[in-house]
Amino acid sequence: MVSTLYDVVVLGQSIHGKNVVDQLLLKKPDLKIAVVAPKIYKKVENVDYYLCKSIFSEYFRGLLVLNLETRQKVFGKTLIIATGNQPILPLREMKMTNEIYFHDFEVPINKNRNVVVLGDNLEACLNASALAQKVRHVYMLGDNITAKFESMLADDPKITFLQNAEIIDCQHDKNGKLCSVTLASGNQLKCTAIVSCLGRVPTVDGIDKRMVKIDESGYIKINLKYQTAKIKTIFAYGECATPFTDELATQPIADCVLETLKEVR
C-alpha cells in the first residue's frame, strides 16, 4: 500500500492546531493535510485524521515521518507541532484519571469525601473555597501562602492549609479507587480526589528531541516564522512553543508554512 505524502502534518489538535488548519485551507483549499492526535478538538472537512499518539518522529531524506502507536507511518513535507500544554501532576507516575481534577466544578458533590487541593496560589484558594461548600473537608498543600490568600480561608473550619507538604505516594482501596495520600512527613490524609492547581507545562511528547530544541521552561524554541531551531520545515504553534511569538511575528503561521512549502516542492 502506498502511503500518502501530505503537504502538512499537524501533531496535536489543541485549539491552535484547529485554527492553523482552518487558516491553511482558507488560503489553499487543495492542500493535503493530516492531523495526528489521540483526541480531536473539532474535525475539519477534507482533512485526514489519525486518532492515536505519535511514538516518535524522524527526518528522512527531506521528509518528516511520524511513527504512530498503531504502527502506521505518516509522511509530510512540513510538520506543525500544536500539542498545547498539560496540567502538572503531583507525582510523575500519576495519570489524568477520575481521581485527578483541575477545577472545583469537576469534582462530584459528596458531603462524605475529603479532597486535597495542591497549590498555594489564588486559583488553589478559590478551588478550596468552592469545594468546602460541597465536601466534608479540604486539605490545601503548598509551600507558602500569602497573608492575602490566607485571609480568604481563615474563617472556614472545613479547610486546612498544610505548609511545605508534599505527596510522595497514593493509596487505593480494593476497587482501585483513591482512598488516601502519603506526605513526605509520613502522615497520611484520607481523601478520594485531588485537585491540582500547580500550573501547566508544554506538551512535547512524541517529538524526537534531536529534531527540536527545548528551552529551560520546556517550550519548543522557534523563530519569528514559527520554525523550530533545527529544521525549517518543522513549525511549532500555540502553548507548546516560545511564548509571545504571535505578538512579535510579522505574518501569520499559515503564510510561513505556505512559503516554506514552495521551497520544498
C-alpha positions in Angstrom: 0.0 0.0 0.0 1.4 3.4 -1.0 1.4 5.9 1.9 0.0 9.4 1.3 2.5 12.2 1.3 0.9 15.1 3.0 1.8 18.8 2.4 1.2 19.5 6.1 1.0 17.1 9.1 -0.3 18.6 12.3 0.7 16.9 15.5 -1.8 17.5 18.3 -5.2 19.2 18.0 -5.3 22.0 20.5 -7.5 24.9 19.6 -4.4 26.4 18.0 -4.0 23.3 15.8 -7.6 23.6 14.6 -7.1 27.3 13.9 -4.0 26.8 11.8 -5.7 24.1 9.7 -8.6 26.5 9.1 -6.1 29.2 8.0 -4.3 26.9 5.6 -7.4 25.6 3.9 -8.8 29.1 3.5 -5.6 30.2 1.7 -5.1 27.0 -0.3 -8.1 24.6 -0.3 -6.3 21.8 -2.2 -3.6 21.2 0.5 -3.3 17.6 1.7 -3.4 17.9 5.5 -3.3 15.2 8.1 -3.8 15.6 11.9 -2.3 13.1 14.4 -3.8 13.3 17.8 -5.4 10.9 20.4 -8.3 13.3 20.7 -9.7 15.8 18.3 -11.0 19.3 19.3 -13.2 19.6 16.2 -12.9 17.9 12.8 -12.4 19.9 9.6 -13.6 18.7 6.2 -11.0 17.4 3.7 -8.5 16.6 6.4 -7.3 13.1 7.3 -7.3 12.2 11.0 -5.2 9.6 12.8 -6.7 9.2 16.2 -3.7 8.0 18.1 -0.4 9.1 19.5 2.9 9.6 17.7 5.6 7.5 19.3 8.5 9.3 17.7 9.3 11.4 14.7 12.1 11.2 12.1 13.5 13.4 9.4 14.5 11.2 6.5 15.6 12.4 3.0 13.9 15.7 3.4 10.6 14.2 4.6 9.1 14.2 8.1 8.0 10.8 9.3 5.7 10.2 12.2 5.7 6.7 13.6 2.3 6.1 15.2 1.4 3.8 18.1 -0.8 1.9 15.5 2.4 1.0 13.7 1.4 3.3 10.8 3.8 5.9 9.3 2.6 9.3 8.3 4.8 11.3 5.8 4.8 15.0 5.5 6.6 17.8 3.7 6.1 20.0 6.7 5.2 19.4 10.3 3.3 21.7 12.7 3.6 20.8 16.3 0.4 22.1 18.1 0.3 19.8 21.1 -0.7 22.6 23.6 0.1 22.2 27.3 -0.9 19.9 30.1 -1.5 20.3 33.9 1.3 19.5 36.3 0.6 16.3 38.2 1.8 15.8 41.8 3.5 12.5 41.0 5.2 11.7 37.7 3.6 8.2 37.6 0.1 9.7 38.0 -2.1 9.9 35.0 -5.1 12.1 34.4 -7.9 9.9 35.8 -11.2 10.4 37.5 -9.2 10.9 40.8 -7.3 13.9 39.5 -9.2 17.1 38.7 -8.2 20.6 37.7 -11.3 22.6 38.6 -13.6 22.5 41.6 -16.7 22.1 39.4 -15.3 18.8 38.0 -15.4 17.2 41.5 -18.8 15.4 42.2 -20.7 16.7 45.2 -20.2 14.3 48.2 -20.6 15.5 51.8 -18.7 12.5 53.0 -15.5 12.9 51.0 -12.2 14.7 51.7 -10.4 16.5 48.9 -6.8 17.5 48.6 -6.0 20.8 46.7 -2.4 21.2 45.5 -1.0 24.7 45.3 -0.8 28.0 47.2 -1.9 30.4 44.6 -5.2 32.3 44.0 -6.5 29.5 41.8 -5.9 27.0 44.6 -7.6 29.2 47.2 -10.7 29.7 45.0 -11.0 26.0 44.3 -10.6 25.2 48.0 -13.3 27.7 49.0 -15.8 26.4 46.4 -15.1 22.7 47.3 -15.6 23.4 51.1 -19.3 24.0 50.2 -19.8 20.5 48.8 -17.4 18.1 50.5 -16.6 17.2 54.1 -13.1 18.7 54.3 -10.5 20.2 52.1 -6.7 20.0 52.7 -4.6 22.6 50.9 -1.0 21.6 50.3 1.6 24.2 49.3 5.0 25.7 50.0 3.7 29.0 51.3 0.5 31.0 51.3 0.4 34.8 51.3 -1.5 36.7 54.0 -3.8 38.0 51.4 -4.9 34.5 50.3 -4.8 33.1 53.8 -7.5 35.6 54.9 -9.8 34.1 52.2 -9.6 30.7 54.0 -9.1 31.6 57.7 -12.8 31.6 58.7 -13.6 28.3 57.1 -13.2 25.3 59.5 -13.6 22.9 56.6 -10.2 24.0 55.1 -6.8 23.0 56.5 -3.7 24.5 54.9 -0.6 22.3 55.3 2.6 24.2 54.6 5.6 22.6 52.8 3.5 19.3 52.5 4.4 17.1 49.5 2.6 14.0 48.3 5.0 11.1 47.8 2.5 8.2 47.4 -1.1 7.4 46.9 -3.2 4.5 48.3 -6.2 2.8 46.6 -8.9 0.6 48.0 -9.8 -2.9 46.8 -11.8 -1.4 43.9 -8.8 0.6 42.7 -10.2 4.0 43.9 -8.1 6.6 45.7 -8.6 6.5 49.5 -5.6 8.3 50.9 -2.2 10.0 50.1 1.1 9.8 52.0 3.0 13.0 52.7 6.8 13.4 52.9 6.4 13.8 56.6 5.0 10.3 56.8 1.5 11.4 57.6 -1.5 10.1 55.7 -4.5 12.1 54.6 -7.8 10.3 53.8 -9.1 11.6 50.5 -10.9 10.4 47.4 -9.9 13.2 45.0 -7.1 15.6 44.2 -7.4 19.0 42.6 -4.1 20.1 41.1 -3.5 23.9 40.8 0.2 23.5 40.2 0.2 25.2 36.8 0.7 23.8 33.3 3.7 22.8 31.2 4.2 22.5 27.4 3.3 19.1 25.9 6.2 17.8 23.8 5.5 14.0 23.9 6.1 12.1 20.7 8.7 14.7 19.4 12.2 13.5 18.8 14.3 16.0 20.8 17.0 15.7 18.2 14.7 17.5 15.8 13.8 20.4 18.0 15.3 22.5 20.8 13.6 22.8 24.2 14.3 25.8 26.3 14.7 25.8 30.1 11.0 26.2 30.7 10.1 23.3 28.5 8.9 25.2 25.4 9.9 24.4 21.9 12.2 27.1 20.6 11.0 28.8 17.4 11.9 31.9 15.4 9.5 34.6 14.3 8.4 32.4 11.4 7.3 29.7 13.8 10.1 27.5 12.6 11.9 25.3 15.1 15.6 25.9 15.7 16.9 22.8 13.9 14.7 22.0 10.8 13.0 24.8 8.9 10.1 22.5 7.7 9.1 21.9 11.4 6.9 24.5 13.0 5.5 24.8 16.5 2.4 26.8 17.4 0.4 27.6 20.5 1.1 26.8 24.1 3.9 24.3 23.4 6.1 26.9 21.7 8.1 30.0 22.7 5.7 32.4 24.3 4.7 35.8 22.7 5.7 34.7 19.2 2.3 35.8 17.9 2.8 39.3 19.2 6.3 39.6 17.5 5.7 37.7 14.3 5.3 39.8 11.1 3.0 37.3 9.4 0.5 34.5 10.3 1.8 31.0 10.7 -0.2 29.8 7.7 1.7 32.2 5.4 5.0 31.0 6.9 4.1 27.3 6.2 2.9 28.1 2.6 6.1 30.0 1.9 8.2 27.0 3.1 6.1 24.5 1.0 7.0 26.5 -2.1 10.7 25.9 -1.3 10.5 22.2 -0.7 8.3 21.2 -3.6 
